């Protein structure tokens, strides 16, 4: 089934303007369940209730509040929040171009495809230039009442626009617990490098599947036919405390497999 555009905009690079369409590059495949009444099997609804009395609160009496300290809230009305939203725009403005590997991975959030909306020649020229030069454009745009910052790059001849997280959302490695253990030995580092070289391969998306989702759907399919399927328990691997020993076993196993092949 052909992808459907979810938004249209104008990509602005300096004085150049390029009409584009935005497409989702990913699709949520999570297994979702309905909440049912155990007796009648009817769907049940959630209601807002006052926790102390248990009484339902009507929609007209619900307000949005921001807690500034325990038990103290600043109440915001809908018209006040509406006035704070960014001005609507169809422009995707590129402020600068950075190296492809210049943005840390933890900043990337959600990818979209940008497709041409008329001017195909300039569109594919830009996509090829970004891919060949290994550059990404820092993009700024407003979509559905929210301002975004993103990275625009070229992938397989097309433009890909990924939303980026703000600096305040990304946790720095400086905030991780301080390491106090010993440093790895040269032997351990060399063995780790050797293990990496033995496992070198090209990335193939077909090799990676949501096994839990497949197991759940298969179980549902069988149960819907009146069966009572059994699932094998998921085995956990035995832990080891020696990096040296686990690498040695891995390398020996890989070498044995290669000789057998």
VMD Tcl script that draws the C-alpha trace (Angstrom):
set ca {
  {0.00 0.00 0.00}
  {1.37 3.40 -1.01}
  {2.39 5.76 1.79}
  {0.08 8.71 2.45}
  {1.35 12.20 3.17}
  {0.46 13.51 6.63}
  {1.58 17.14 6.13}
  {2.77 19.54 3.45}
  {5.39 22.24 3.73}
  {8.01 24.38 2.03}
  {11.66 23.42 2.53}
  {13.72 26.63 2.65}
  {17.48 26.47 2.08}
  {18.76 30.02 1.88}
  {16.71 31.71 -0.83}
  {15.67 28.41 -2.41}
  {12.20 27.04 -1.74}
  {11.18 23.45 -2.35}
  {7.60 22.17 -1.88}
  {7.61 18.87 0.03}
  {5.26 16.30 1.55}
  {5.86 14.66 4.91}
  {5.43 10.89 5.36}
  {5.81 8.72 8.45}
  {8.97 6.61 8.21}
  {8.00 4.27 11.04}
  {4.80 2.53 12.12}
  {3.90 1.47 15.65}
  {3.20 -2.28 15.65}
  {2.69 -2.71 19.39}
  {0.05 -5.23 20.46}
  {-2.82 -3.27 21.99}
  {-5.58 -4.68 24.18}
  {-9.08 -3.41 24.96}
  {-10.16 -3.19 28.60}
  {-13.29 -5.31 29.08}
  {-15.81 -6.10 31.79}
  {-15.02 -9.60 33.09}
  {-18.69 -10.68 33.07}
  {-20.36 -9.03 30.08}
  {-17.23 -8.64 27.94}
  {-18.20 -5.04 27.15}
  {-15.59 -2.32 26.82}
  {-15.23 -0.20 29.94}
  {-14.56 3.54 30.02}
  {-12.23 5.54 32.19}
  {-13.56 8.48 34.21}
  {-11.92 11.35 36.07}
  {-12.65 11.01 39.79}
  {-11.81 12.95 42.94}
  {-9.42 10.58 44.77}
  {-10.66 11.27 48.31}
  {-14.42 11.07 47.68}
  {-14.35 8.85 44.59}
  {-16.92 11.12 42.94}
  {-16.72 11.62 39.17}
  {-15.56 15.06 37.98}
  {-17.36 16.41 34.92}
  {-15.35 17.59 31.93}
  {-16.47 21.22 32.40}
  {-14.97 21.22 35.90}
  {-11.53 19.94 34.87}
  {-8.61 22.40 34.73}
  {-4.96 22.06 33.79}
  {-2.49 22.90 36.54}
  {1.30 22.93 36.78}
  {2.71 21.95 40.16}
  {5.37 24.45 41.23}
  {5.79 22.93 44.69}
  {4.06 20.06 46.53}
  {0.34 20.82 46.66}
  {0.62 24.22 44.95}
  {-0.48 24.58 41.33}
  {-0.62 27.32 38.72}
  {-3.91 26.96 36.83}
  {-3.79 27.61 33.08}
  {-6.92 28.26 31.02}
  {-7.34 26.92 27.49}
  {-7.26 30.40 25.93}
  {-4.00 31.16 27.77}
  {-2.40 27.97 26.47}
  {-3.71 28.70 22.97}
  {-2.05 32.12 23.00}
  {1.31 30.53 23.91}
  {1.36 28.18 20.91}
  {3.81 28.99 18.06}
  {2.44 30.76 15.01}
  {1.26 28.36 12.28}
  {3.68 28.00 9.36}
  {4.41 25.69 6.45}
  {8.11 26.56 6.30}
  {10.87 24.08 7.12}
  {13.90 26.33 7.47}
  {17.46 25.00 7.28}
  {19.78 27.07 9.47}
  {23.06 25.21 8.85}
  {24.63 21.98 7.61}
  {26.66 19.77 9.97}
  {28.65 16.54 9.46}
  {26.53 13.37 9.33}
  {28.14 12.03 12.50}
  {28.12 15.42 14.22}
  {24.82 14.82 16.05}
  {24.96 12.31 18.96}
  {22.57 9.37 18.51}
  {20.66 10.08 21.71}
  {19.32 13.34 20.21}
  {17.44 11.57 17.38}
  {13.76 10.98 18.10}
  {11.38 10.14 15.21}
  {12.14 9.86 11.47}
  {9.97 11.08 8.59}
  {10.38 10.95 4.84}
  {10.22 14.19 2.89}
  {8.91 13.59 -0.61}
  {8.78 16.03 -3.55}
  {5.60 17.99 -4.11}
  {6.15 19.10 -7.71}
  {9.80 20.14 -8.15}
  {11.40 16.70 -8.46}
  {14.68 17.73 -10.12}
  {15.81 20.08 -7.34}
  {14.47 17.69 -4.70}
  {16.59 14.73 -5.85}
  {19.58 17.00 -6.45}
  {19.48 18.11 -2.81}
  {19.01 14.54 -1.54}
  {22.01 13.34 -3.56}
  {24.18 16.27 -2.48}
  {23.49 15.66 1.22}
  {24.13 11.93 0.92}
  {27.33 12.30 -1.10}
  {28.77 15.04 1.12}
  {27.83 13.29 4.37}
  {25.98 16.32 5.71}
  {22.72 16.93 7.56}
  {20.77 20.17 7.69}
  {19.49 21.51 11.01}
  {15.79 22.17 10.36}
  {13.21 24.24 12.24}
  {9.46 24.04 11.61}
  {6.01 24.21 13.21}
  {3.59 21.35 12.73}
  {0.21 20.90 14.45}
  {0.79 23.66 16.99}
  {4.24 22.44 18.04}
  {7.69 23.77 17.16}
  {10.28 21.18 16.10}
  {14.00 21.00 15.50}
  {15.24 18.24 13.24}
  {18.04 16.82 11.12}
  {17.60 16.63 7.33}
  {19.69 14.08 5.47}
  {19.79 12.07 2.26}
  {19.06 8.32 2.37}
  {18.84 6.06 -0.69}
  {18.11 9.03 -2.94}
  {15.38 10.57 -0.75}
  {15.27 13.17 2.01}
  {14.78 11.97 5.59}
  {13.80 14.41 8.33}
  {14.29 13.24 11.92}
  {12.99 15.21 14.88}
  {15.64 16.01 17.49}
  {15.25 16.14 21.24}
  {16.05 19.36 23.06}
  {19.28 19.60 25.06}
  {17.36 19.48 28.35}
  {15.85 16.10 27.42}
  {19.16 14.35 26.79}
  {21.11 12.91 29.72}
  {24.86 13.44 29.45}
  {27.31 10.62 30.11}
  {28.79 12.92 32.78}
  {25.68 12.15 34.85}
  {26.33 8.39 34.86}
  {27.75 6.80 38.04}
  {31.48 7.28 38.36}
  {33.40 4.14 37.42}
  {35.67 2.97 40.24}
  {36.66 -0.51 39.01}
  {39.91 -1.45 37.34}
  {40.60 -0.59 33.71}
  {40.53 -3.44 31.15}
  {43.87 -5.07 30.43}
  {45.53 -4.98 27.03}
  {44.70 -8.66 26.61}
  {41.00 -8.03 27.26}
  {40.96 -5.08 24.83}
  {42.69 -7.11 22.11}
  {40.26 -10.01 22.59}
  {37.29 -7.64 22.46}
  {38.59 -6.16 19.20}
  {39.06 -9.67 17.81}
  {35.50 -10.63 18.79}
  {34.14 -7.52 17.04}
  {36.09 -8.35 13.87}
  {34.68 -11.91 13.87}
  {31.11 -10.58 14.04}
  {31.46 -7.90 11.35}
  {28.52 -7.85 8.91}
  {26.19 -5.57 6.98}
  {23.00 -4.48 8.73}
  {19.95 -6.40 7.46}
  {16.59 -5.22 8.89}
  {15.01 -8.59 8.06}
  {17.15 -10.18 10.79}
  {15.48 -8.18 13.55}
  {11.88 -8.91 14.52}
  {9.65 -8.31 17.52}
  {9.56 -11.90 18.74}
  {7.28 -11.06 21.68}
  {4.70 -9.51 19.34}
  {4.83 -12.54 17.02}
  {4.42 -14.93 19.96}
  {1.44 -12.98 21.32}
  {-0.32 -12.78 17.95}
  {0.28 -16.48 17.26}
  {-1.09 -17.34 20.71}
  {-4.18 -15.16 20.09}
  {-4.71 -16.76 16.67}
  {-4.67 -20.27 18.14}
  {-6.79 -19.33 21.15}
  {-9.41 -17.72 18.87}
  {-9.84 -21.16 17.24}
  {-10.63 -22.74 20.60}
  {-7.21 -24.19 21.26}
  {-5.22 -23.96 24.48}
  {-1.66 -23.49 23.20}
  {1.34 -23.86 25.43}
  {4.32 -21.54 25.30}
  {7.82 -22.67 26.13}
  {9.43 -20.75 28.95}
  {11.99 -18.15 27.88}
  {15.41 -19.27 29.04}
  {17.82 -16.81 30.64}
  {21.53 -17.01 30.03}
  {23.85 -17.83 32.93}
  {25.75 -14.79 34.10}
  {29.53 -14.66 34.16}
  {31.84 -12.29 36.01}
  {34.94 -12.76 33.86}
  {35.11 -10.67 30.70}
  {38.26 -12.53 29.71}
  {36.58 -15.95 29.91}
  {33.36 -14.99 28.13}
  {35.30 -13.43 25.26}
  {37.55 -16.48 25.01}
  {34.55 -18.82 24.82}
  {32.84 -16.62 22.23}
  {35.92 -16.48 20.02}
  {36.46 -20.23 20.29}
  {32.83 -20.91 19.40}
  {32.92 -18.59 16.40}
  {36.16 -20.10 15.13}
  {34.72 -23.61 15.50}
  {31.60 -22.56 13.56}
  {33.67 -21.05 10.75}
  {35.81 -24.22 10.46}
  {32.68 -26.38 10.28}
  {31.24 -24.16 7.53}
}
mol new
graphics top color blue
foreach p $ca { graphics top sphere $p radius 0.5 }
foreach p [lrange $ca 0 end-1] q [lrange $ca 1 end] { graphics top cylinder $p $q radius 0.2 }
display resetview
